[in-house]
Amino acid sequence: MKFLINYLKPFKWRMLLGFSIKVSGTVAELFLPYILTHILDNVIGTLRVEKVVFFGVLMIICAALACAGNITANRMAAKVSRDFSKKMRRDLFAKTLYLSSSDTDRFTVPSLESRITTDTYNVHNFVSMMQRMGVRAPILLIGGLGISFFMDSTLALVMLATLPFIFITVYSISRNGVPLYSKVQNSVDKMVRVVREDTQGIRVIKALSKNDYENRRYDAVNLGLSKDERRAGIIMGSVNPIMMLLMNLGITAVVALSAFTVAKGISTPATVIAFVQYFTLISMAMMVISRIFVMYTKCAASAGRIAEVLETPDNFYVTEDNSPADDKNFISFENVSFSYLGKKNNIENLSVSVPKGGTLGIIGATGSGKSTLIKLLMRSYEATGGKIKIGGRDITSYNREALTSMFGVALQNDFLYADSIAENIRFGRDISDEDIKRAADIAQASDFIEALPEGYDHVIAPKGTNLSGGQKQRLLIARAVAARPDIIILDDSSSALDYKTDAALRKALDSELSGSTVITVAQRVSSVKNCERILVLDDGKVIGNGTHEELLESCREYREISDSQMGGAFVD
């Protein structure tokens, strides 16, 4: 919860002003029963109308002050809560974007989504409740008890005797709240994961008629969430009934004792009326306090999950490397090894170099480590052994901005968002319309774009669902080359292109971006056969390294892939 205090510090003066107004309004409310008792005991008996009117107007003023103060303070509390949660969500989202791939894998994407949504909502509610009722309830409780002691200490002691039992009950039950609601949030993560998977794969689900199967899968996680919520609700929901039982026992004892004291002339009916009103205020305050305890447990569980993300250290360290520039070995892997789980190497002792402006093709079976190699080059993951260099320098010597600015990346399953084609290619960068059109020409996308009624202003549906697979891939390639990066990575990004379009794309890359180093990851030999160097991977190891012609002679696996795809013949 410490990080919440740090987030609230910028709002301390606004909160202090809101607290002051809330205190003033609550104190005014506390005086109402006391003034009523004074009227009944000391004013009505004088038969002076002007005194009754005076104190009646005074009660109206106190009620108006209480109403105005509470409304004003509540509005200020709502604004503080809104601004506080907005800043927290923004920082959490920004931190999520900068998490390393290994940290993202550890948290999981569905969990990160629920932390930004459900968890921030729980924290927002608690901060809002504390400003609105966290000030008012203690004042009503303490102030009500103080005035009650002033009016009749005997009746006040009876009322006070119930409070220790109430506090023990609230504390005993609430201490179980954090683990209970942490479990609930973990169940929310599971449900979000299923919903996310189903929304992304809705077309496949419908095509294979697996609607009922997915409904059952969702029902299973929904039932688990329901059970966890029910258990937490039953345990935490028992606070109010038990508290009300104790409060009712207390008020019964007060009424019974007050009947005796009134009969003996020790107390007056007006005092009893005031006591009942104060007891009602105290009861309301205790109910609010118990609700705050319940909300605190939710907030504490959610705040812990949020803090876990925000306090994750940035693994992107920068080292010193003053090695001279090396264009001959512009990209260099030197005995690189890597393991996702630390048990079995997914990449093992891999070495290869590519000159500046050169081309490297990477081919291999599914799971052979092709995409992993690309992730290591971009520092999405850190190599567990060996060195990776760009321009003669270790990649760890580049800061994040310098490193990422070198790359233009097109992935097979990359995303397009709901905006115009031009903005999807520009992707928030300072790229002119002319460069966007040039990139579309290189990616062989200009023909279909210009055939659309709106051209480059045509709005793409979320995830590009109103485009074909080949059209989406060409837009992703256009995005990758638009900024003329030093290194272009095409990770199976032409799988939906026909052979003719693929060949035209390779030719355009060679002629228009000859100064860029191009790395092509592909399943098709035709996509890599013209690369200056081709790596053949199998289970994270290099089993072939050379040109297309050399590999046909020296690498049996490559030759088998070539023969199975094209029968050994290729079309330029």
C-alpha positions in Angstrom: 0.0 0.0 0.0 3.0 2.3 0.3 3.0 3.0 -3.4 -0.6 4.3 -3.1 0.6 6.9 -0.7 3.2 8.0 -3.2 0.6 8.4 -5.9 -1.7 10.4 -3.5 1.1 12.8 -2.4 0.5 15.2 -5.4 -3.1 15.5 -4.3 -2.5 16.1 -0.6 -3.6 19.7 -0.5 -6.8 19.0 -2.4 -7.4 16.1 -0.1 -6.7 18.2 3.0 -9.2 20.8 1.9 -11.8 18.1 1.2 -11.2 16.6 4.6 -11.6 20.0 6.3 -14.9 20.6 4.5 -16.0 17.0 5.3 -15.1 17.5 9.0 -17.1 20.8 9.2 -20.2 19.2 7.6 -20.0 16.1 9.9 -19.6 18.2 13.0 -22.6 20.3 12.0 -24.6 17.0 11.6 -23.5 15.9 15.1 -25.1 18.9 16.7 -28.6 18.2 15.4 -29.6 15.6 18.1 -28.1 17.8 20.8 -30.0 20.9 19.7 -33.2 18.9 19.5 -32.7 17.7 23.1 -32.1 21.2 24.2 -35.3 22.4 22.6 -37.3 19.6 24.2 -35.8 20.0 27.6 -35.2 23.7 27.9 -37.1 25.7 25.2 -40.5 24.3 24.8 -41.3 24.6 28.5 -40.7 28.4 28.3 -43.6 28.8 25.8 -41.6 31.4 23.9 -42.1 31.0 20.2 -39.2 33.1 19.2 -36.8 30.7 21.0 -38.3 27.7 19.4 -38.0 29.4 16.0 -34.4 30.5 16.7 -33.2 27.0 17.6 -35.3 25.5 14.7 -33.5 27.9 12.3 -30.2 26.8 13.9 -31.1 23.2 13.2 -31.9 24.1 9.6 -28.6 25.9 9.3 -26.7 22.9 10.7 -28.5 20.5 8.3 -27.8 22.8 5.4 -24.1 23.1 6.4 -23.9 19.3 6.7 -25.5 18.8 3.3 -23.4 21.4 1.5 -20.2 20.3 3.2 -20.8 16.6 2.3 -21.7 17.3 -1.3 -18.7 19.6 -1.8 -16.3 17.2 -0.1 -17.7 14.2 -2.1 -17.3 16.0 -5.4 -13.7 16.9 -4.5 -13.1 13.3 -3.4 -14.5 12.1 -6.8 -12.1 14.4 -8.7 -9.1 13.3 -6.6 -10.0 9.6 -7.1 -10.5 10.2 -10.8 -7.1 11.9 -11.3 -5.3 9.5 -9.0 -6.6 6.4 -10.8 -6.0 8.0 -14.2 -2.3 8.5 -13.4 -2.0 5.0 -11.9 -3.6 3.4 -14.9 -1.4 5.4 -17.3 1.8 4.4 -15.4 0.7 0.8 -15.2 0.0 0.7 -18.9 3.3 2.4 -19.7 5.1 -0.1 -17.5 3.3 -3.0 -19.2 4.6 -1.8 -22.6 8.2 -1.7 -21.3 8.1 -5.0 -19.5 10.7 -7.5 -20.9 9.2 -10.4 -22.8 10.2 -12.8 -20.0 8.4 -10.6 -17.4 5.3 -10.5 -19.7 5.5 -14.3 -19.9 5.7 -14.5 -16.2 2.7 -12.2 -15.5 0.7 -13.4 -18.6 -1.2 -11.0 -20.9 -4.7 -11.8 -19.4 -3.4 -11.1 -15.9 -1.9 -7.7 -17.0 -5.2 -6.8 -18.6 -7.2 -7.5 -15.4 -4.6 -5.6 -13.3 -5.2 -2.5 -15.5 -9.0 -2.9 -15.4 -10.4 -4.7 -12.4 -7.5 -4.1 -9.9 -7.3 -0.4 -10.6 -11.1 -0.2 -10.2 -10.9 -1.8 -6.8 -8.2 0.7 -5.7 -10.1 3.6 -7.2 -13.2 2.6 -5.1 -11.3 2.4 -1.9 -9.5 5.8 -2.3 -12.9 7.3 -3.1 -14.6 5.6 -0.1 -11.8 6.7 2.3 -12.2 10.3 1.3 -16.0 10.3 1.5 -16.7 8.0 4.4 -13.3 7.3 5.9 -13.4 10.8 7.5 -17.1 11.1 8.3 -17.5 7.7 9.9 -14.8 8.1 12.6 -16.0 11.6 13.4 -19.6 10.3 13.8 -18.3 7.5 16.0 -16.0 9.4 18.2 -18.1 12.6 18.3 -21.3 10.6 19.0 -19.7 8.8 21.8 -18.2 12.0 23.3 -21.5 13.9 23.2 -23.3 10.8 24.6 -20.9 10.7 27.6 -21.5 14.4 28.1 -25.2 13.9 28.2 -25.4 10.7 30.2 -22.3 8.7 31.1 -24.3 5.7 32.3 -26.2 5.1 29.1 -23.0 5.9 27.1 -21.1 3.2 28.9 -23.7 0.6 28.0 -23.4 1.7 24.4 -19.6 1.7 24.5 -19.6 -1.9 25.9 -20.7 -3.3 22.5 -17.9 -1.7 20.6 -15.0 -4.0 21.5 -17.0 -7.0 20.4 -17.7 -5.2 17.1 -14.0 -4.3 16.5 -12.9 -7.9 17.3 -15.5 -9.3 14.8 -14.5 -6.9 12.0 -10.8 -7.5 12.5 -11.0 -11.3 12.8 -13.0 -11.6 9.6 -11.3 -8.9 7.6 -7.8 -10.3 8.1 -8.8 -13.2 5.8 -10.0 -10.8 3.1 -6.6 -10.2 1.3 -5.9 -13.9 0.5 -9.6 -14.4 -0.4 -9.7 -11.5 -2.9 -6.3 -12.3 -4.3 -7.7 -15.7 -5.2 -10.7 -14.1 -6.8 -8.5 -11.9 -8.9 -6.5 -14.9 -10.0 -9.7 -16.5 -11.1 -10.6 -13.3 -13.0 -7.2 -13.6 -14.8 -8.2 -17.1 -15.9 -11.6 -15.9 -17.2 -10.0 -13.0 -19.1 -7.6 -15.4 -20.7 -10.4 -17.6 -22.0 -12.4 -14.6 -23.2 -9.3 -13.2 -24.9 -8.5 -16.5 -26.6 -12.1 -16.9 -27.8 -12.5 -13.4 -29.2 -9.2 -13.8 -31.1 -10.1 -17.2 -32.5 -13.9 -16.6 -33.0 -13.6 -17.4 -36.8 -11.9 -20.7 -36.2 -14.4 -21.6 -33.4 -17.3 -21.0 -35.8 -15.6 -22.7 -38.7 -15.1 -25.9 -36.7 -18.5 -25.6 -34.9 -16.9 -25.6 -31.5 -19.3 -23.0 -30.0 -20.6 -25.5 -27.4 -17.1 -26.7 -26.5 -15.9 -23.1 -25.9 -19.1 -22.4 -23.9 -18.3 -25.3 -21.7 -14.7 -24.1 -21.3 -15.9 -20.6 -20.4 -18.5 -22.1 -18.0 -15.7 -24.0 -16.2 -13.6 -20.9 -15.5 -16.7 -18.8 -14.8 -17.9 -21.4 -12.2 -14.5 -21.3 -10.6 -14.7 -17.5 -10.3 -18.2 -17.8 -9.0 -17.1 -20.2 -6.3 -14.2 -18.0 -5.2 -16.5 -14.9 -5.2 -19.2 -16.7 -3.2 -16.7 -17.9 -0.6 -15.2 -14.4 -0.2 -18.7 -12.9 -0.2 -20.0 -15.2 2.5 -17.1 -14.7 4.8 -16.7 -11.0 4.3 -20.5 -10.5 4.1 -20.9 -11.9 7.6 -19.4 -8.7 9.0 -22.5 -6.6 8.7 -25.1 -9.0 10.1 -22.9 -9.8 13.1 -22.3 -6.1 13.7 -25.9 -5.2 13.4 -26.8 -8.0 15.9 -24.3 -6.5 18.4 -25.5 -2.9 17.7 -29.2 -3.9 18.2 -28.3 -5.7 21.4 -26.6 -2.5 22.5 -29.5 -0.3 21.6 -31.9 -2.7 23.4 -29.9 -2.4 26.5 -29.8 1.4 26.2 -33.6 1.5 25.8 -34.1 -0.9 28.7 -31.8 1.0 31.0 -33.2 4.4 29.9 -36.7 3.3 30.9 -35.4 2.7 34.4 -33.5 6.0 34.6 -36.5 8.0 33.2 -38.8 6.3 35.8 -36.4 7.3 38.5 -36.0 10.8 37.3 -32.3 10.4 36.6 -32.7 11.0 32.9 -35.3 12.7 30.7 -37.3 11.4 27.6 -35.5 14.1 25.5 -32.2 12.6 26.4 -33.3 9.1 25.5 -34.5 10.4 22.1 -31.1 12.0 21.6 -29.4 8.8 22.6 -31.4 6.8 20.1 -30.4 9.3 17.4 -26.7 9.2 18.4 -26.8 5.4 18.6 -28.3 5.4 15.1 -25.4 7.7 13.9 -22.9 5.5 15.6 -24.4 2.3 14.1 -24.2 3.9 10.7 -20.6 4.8 11.3 -19.8 1.3 12.4 -21.4 -0.1 9.3 -19.4 2.2 7.1 -16.2 1.3 8.9 -16.9 -2.4 8.4 -17.6 -1.7 4.7 -14.3 0.1 4.6 -12.5 -2.9 6.0 -14.1 -5.1 3.3 -13.1 -2.7 0.6 -9.6 -2.4 2.1 -9.1 -6.1 1.7 -10.1 -5.9 -1.9 -7.8 -2.8 -2.4 -4.9 -4.4 -0.6 -5.1 -7.5 -2.8 -5.4 -5.4 -6.0 -2.8 -2.9 -4.9 -0.3 -5.7 -4.3 -0.9 -7.0 -7.8 -0.5 -3.5 -9.3 2.7 -2.8 -7.3 4.1 -6.1 -8.4 4.1 -4.8 -12.0 5.1 -1.2 -11.2 8.0 -2.3 -9.1 9.3 -4.9 -11.5 12.9 -3.7 -12.2 13.8 -2.7 -15.8 15.9 -5.5 -17.1 17.1 -3.4 -20.0 20.6 -2.6 -18.8 23.2 -0.7 -20.8 26.9 -1.5 -20.8 30.0 0.2 -22.2 31.5 -0.9 -25.5 33.7 1.4 -27.5 34.6 -1.1 -30.2 35.1 0.3 -33.7 32.4 0.1 -36.3 32.3 -3.1 -38.2 30.3 -3.0 -41.4 31.7 -6.3 -42.6 30.2 -8.1 -39.6 27.3 -5.6 -39.1 25.1 -8.2 -37.3 27.1 -10.9 -35.5 26.0 -13.8 -33.3 29.0 -15.3 -31.4 28.3 -18.7 -29.8 24.9 -17.5 -28.6 22.8 -19.8 -26.4 19.4 -19.2 -24.9 16.8 -21.0 -22.8 13.3 -19.9 -22.0 12.9 -22.0 -18.9 16.5 -22.4 -17.9 16.4 -26.2 -18.4 17.0 -27.0 -22.1 18.7 -24.6 -24.6 16.3 -23.4 -27.2 19.3 -21.8 -29.0 22.7 -23.5 -28.6 26.2 -22.2 -29.6 24.9 -20.3 -32.7 27.3 -18.2 -34.7 26.7 -16.2 -37.8 27.5 -12.8 -39.2 25.9 -10.6 -41.8 27.5 -7.5 -43.5 25.8 -4.1 -43.6 23.3 -4.1 -46.5 23.5 -7.9 -46.7 20.7 -10.4 -46.6 20.2 -13.4 -44.2 17.6 -16.1 -44.6 16.6 -18.3 -41.7 14.6 -21.5 -42.4 13.7 -24.5 -40.4 10.9 -26.6 -39.0 8.4 -25.2 -36.6 10.0 -24.9 -33.1 13.5 -24.9 -34.5 14.3 -21.5 -33.0 13.9 -19.1 -35.9 11.7 -16.5 -34.2 13.7 -16.9 -31.0 16.8 -15.8 -32.8 15.0 -12.7 -33.9 13.8 -11.9 -30.4 17.4 -12.2 -29.1 18.6 -9.8 -31.7 16.0 -7.2 -30.7 16.7 -7.9 -27.0 13.2 -9.0 -26.3 15.0 -11.7 -24.4 18.5 -11.7 -23.1 20.9 -14.4 -24.4 22.1 -16.7 -21.6 25.4 -17.2 -23.3 27.6 -15.7 -26.0 27.4 -12.2 -27.6 25.2 -10.5 -30.1 26.7 -7.4 -31.9 25.4 -4.8 -34.2 27.8 -2.5 -36.0 30.7 -4.0 -34.0 29.2 -3.2 -30.6 27.5 -5.5 -28.2 23.7 -4.9 -28.4 23.7 -4.3 -24.6 25.7 -1.1 -25.2 22.8 0.5 -27.0 20.0 2.3 -25.1 16.5 1.2 -25.8 15.7 4.0 -28.2 18.9 3.7 -30.2 18.4 -0.1 -30.5 14.8 -0.1 -31.4 15.2 2.7 -34.0 17.5 0.4 -36.0 14.7 -2.1 -36.7 11.8 -2.4 -39.0 9.8 -5.5 -38.2 7.0 -7.3 -39.9 5.6 -10.4 -38.1 3.2 -13.0 -39.5 0.6 -12.4 -36.7 1.3 -8.7 -36.1 -1.6 -6.3 -35.5 -3.5 -3.6 -37.3 -5.7 -1.2 -35.4 -8.9 0.6 -36.3 -7.6 3.6 -38.2 -6.7 4.6 -41.8 -4.3 2.6 -43.9 -1.9 5.6 -43.9 -1.9 5.8 -40.1 -1.4 2.0 -39.7 1.7 2.4 -41.9 2.9 5.6 -40.2 2.3 4.0 -36.7 2.7 7.3 -34.8 6.1 8.1 -36.4 7.2 11.2 -38.2 6.8 9.8 -41.7 5.6 11.8 -44.7 2.8 10.8 -47.0 5.4 10.4 -49.8 7.4 7.9 -47.7 4.2 6.0 -46.9 3.3 5.7 -50.6 6.9 4.6 -51.3 6.7 2.0 -48.6 3.5 0.7 -50.0 5.1 0.5 -53.5 8.0 -1.6 -52.0 5.5 -3.9 -50.1 3.5 -4.4 -53.3 0.5 -2.9 -51.5 -0.1 0.3 -53.6 -2.3 -1.4 -56.2 -5.0 -2.7 -53.8 -4.8 0.5 -51.6 -5.3 2.8 -54.6 -8.2 0.6 -55.8 -10.1 1.4 -52.6 -12.6 4.3 -52.8 -10.8 6.2 -50.0 -7.3 5.0 -50.9 -4.9 5.6 -48.1 -7.7 7.1 -46.0 -9.6 3.8 -46.0 -10.3 2.8 -42.4 -9.2 -0.7 -41.3 -11.4 -2.7 -38.9 -9.9 -3.8 -35.6 -7.3 -6.5 -36.3 -7.7 -5.8 -40.1 -10.7 -8.1 -40.4 -11.9 -6.3 -43.5 -8.7 -7.2 -45.4 -7.4 -10.4 -46.8 -4.4 -12.2 -45.3 -2.1 -11.1 -48.1 -3.3 -7.5 -47.9 -2.6 -7.4 -44.1 0.9 -8.8 -44.6 1.7 -6.3 -47.3 0.6 -3.4 -45.0 2.7 -4.8 -42.2 5.7 -5.0 -44.5 5.0 -1.4 -45.6 5.1 -0.4 -42.0 8.4 -2.1 -41.4 10.2 -0.4 -44.4 8.5 3.0 -44.1 11.2 4.6 -41.9 14.1 3.1 -43.9 15.5 1.2 -40.9 19.1 -0.1 -40.8 17.7 -3.7 -40.2 14.6 -5.1 -41.7 13.2 -8.2 -40.2 10.5 -10.2 -42.1 9.4 -13.0 -39.8 7.3 -15.3 -41.9 5.5 -12.1 -43.1 5.0 -13.2 -46.7 3.4 -16.6 -46.1 0.1 -15.3 -47.5 1.7 -13.8 -50.6 1.7 -15.7 -53.9 5.1 -16.5 -55.4 4.9 -13.7 -58.0 4.2 -11.0 -55.4 6.8 -12.5 -53.1 9.4 -12.3 -55.8 8.4 -8.7 -56.7 8.7 -7.8 -53.0 12.3 -9.2 -52.8 13.3 -7.4 -55.9 11.9 -4.1 -54.6 13.7 -4.5 -51.3 17.0 -5.1 -53.1 16.6 -2.0 -55.3 15.0 0.5 -53.0 16.6 -0.5 -49.6 20.0 -1.7 -50.7 21.6 -0.1 -47.6 19.4 -2.0 -45.2 20.3 -5.4 -43.8 17.4 -7.7 -44.4 16.7 -10.8 -42.3 14.0 -13.1 -43.6 12.5 -15.8 -41.5 10.4 -18.2 -43.7 9.0 -21.6 -44.2 9.3 -21.3 -48.0 12.6 -21.9 -49.7 11.5 -19.4 -52.4 11.5 -16.6 -49.8 15.1 -17.1 -48.8 16.8 -18.7 -51.8 18.2 -15.4 -53.1 19.7 -14.4 -49.7 23.4 -14.0 -49.5 23.5 -16.4 -46.6 20.9 -18.9 -45.4 20.8 -20.5 -41.9 19.0 -23.9 -41.6 18.0 -24.5 -37.9 16.9 -27.6 -36.2 16.1 -27.7 -32.5 18.1 -24.5 -31.9 21.2 -25.7 -33.7 22.6 -24.7 -37.0 22.6 -27.7 -39.4 23.2 -25.7 -42.5 24.9 -22.4 -43.4 25.6 -21.1 -46.8 24.1 -19.9 -50.1 21.1 -21.7 -51.7 23.3 -23.6 -54.1 25.8 -24.6 -51.4 23.0 -25.9 -49.1 21.5 -28.0 -51.9 24.8 -29.7 -52.1 25.8 -29.9 -48.4 22.6 -29.9 -46.3 20.2 -32.9 -46.7 17.4 -31.3 -44.7 17.5 -28.1 -46.8 17.5 -30.2 -50.0 14.5 -32.2 -48.8 12.6 -29.0 -47.9 13.4 -27.6 -51.4 12.3 -30.8 -53.2 9.1 -31.1 -51.2 8.0 -27.6 -51.9 9.0 -27.0 -55.5 10.3 -30.3 -56.7 13.8 -28.7 -56.8 12.6 -26.1 -59.4 12.1 -22.4 -58.7 10.5 -19.5 -60.5 12.3 -16.2 -60.3 
